[in-house]
Amino acid sequence: MTNPTAFAQTTRYVKDSTEMRTLVLNLYRRYLRHSRGFVNNYNLDIPASQVRTKIRQEFERQRFVKDLPLKNILYMKAQMEFQELVNFWKQQCHVMQYFESIDHQNKIKGDSFVQKFLKGAQ
């Protein structure tokens, strides 16, 4: 059993890009270290290597963000997500949403409210 505050961090605003880079790399490494635990805790039917690949993709997606306030927000969100995953505050279906392909979302067609809701449209 984990202590809920074990992975908690106080929210703070980083004013230096090099410090932000260090924080993000440390968070990335923590995600990678816990990838096997995510597979075991959530009983995922995918290998840990695929989880690590998805983690890499999610971090790479935000790689070229230059705006420091936006980087601060993205870091805080990633840290909260990490804490939720490690403390087992999510359910398996929430974790598996990261591995759902975009093709699946594109297959949902139609203009009804429910179909738009399932597709994630606004």
N, C-alpha and C positions, 0 to 999 in steps of 0.2 A: 504494500500500500504506500502510496506517495503522499507526502505532505503538500497540501494545496499551495502553500506559499513557497515551496522549495524552488520553483522556477520563476517566481514572480519577480518583476523588476519595476522599480518606480519609473514613471514616465518622466522623461527629461528631454529637453531640447538640446540637440548637439549643434554647435555653431561652427564646427570645423569638418571639412570633407575627409581629411585623413582619419580623424577619430570615428567618423561615420563608417568609413570603409572597414576599419578594424572591428567595429561592432557588428557589421553585417557579415563579415567573414567568420567571426566567432559564432554568430547565430547559425550560419550555414553549416559549420562544422558540428554544432550541437544537433541540428536536424539529421545530419548524416550518421552521427554516432547513435542516435535513437531510432534509426530506420528499421533495424531488426526488431526492436521493441514494438514499433507500430504494427508490424506484420503479426507479431505474436499476440499482442494485447487485443487487437481488433479482429483476429482470426481472418486475415485477408488471404484470399486464394491467389495471390500474386507473389512473386519472389521479391526479396528485399532489394535486389539489384534494380528492379523496375520502380520500386519506391524511390530509391536514390536517384534514378534518372528523372523521375517526375519532380523531385525536389530541385534538382539542377535546372530543369526547364522553368520552374516557377521563379527561381532566382534570376535566371538569364532573361526572363521576360521583362524584368525591371532594371536590367543592367545599365541601360543608357539614359536613365533619368538623371538630369543635371540639377534640377531644382532642389536645393537643400531642405526647405520646409516639406516638400513632397517626400523626399527621402526619409525624413523623420517620421512622417505619418506611415509610410510603408513599413519602416522598421518596427514601429510600435504595433502595427497590425500583425506582422509576422511573428513578433514576440508573443502576442496574445494567442495567436493560432498555435504556436508551439506549446504554450502552457496548457491550452485546452487538450491538445493531443496527448501530451505526456501524462496529464492528470486523469485521462480517460473520461473527460467531460463530453466527448462526442460519441455518437453512435456509429456503427459500421457504415450505415448508409451515407452519413455525412462525409466520411473519409473516402468512400468509393466514388463520390461525385467528382473528385479530382481526376479520376481515371476514366470517366465517361468520355467517350469520343465526341467530337464536334459533329460527326456524321449522324449520330443518334439525335442530336438536337435539330439538325437540318431535316430529318425525316418527318418531324412533326409539322404538318401543313394545315392550313386553314386559318380562318379569321375569327373563330369563336373565342369567347373569353377564356375558356378552359385551355384551348390549344395555345393561345398566346401566353397564358400563365405557365404552361408546361415548357414552352419554348424559352421563356425568360424575357419576353418582350415587354416593353413598357406601354 
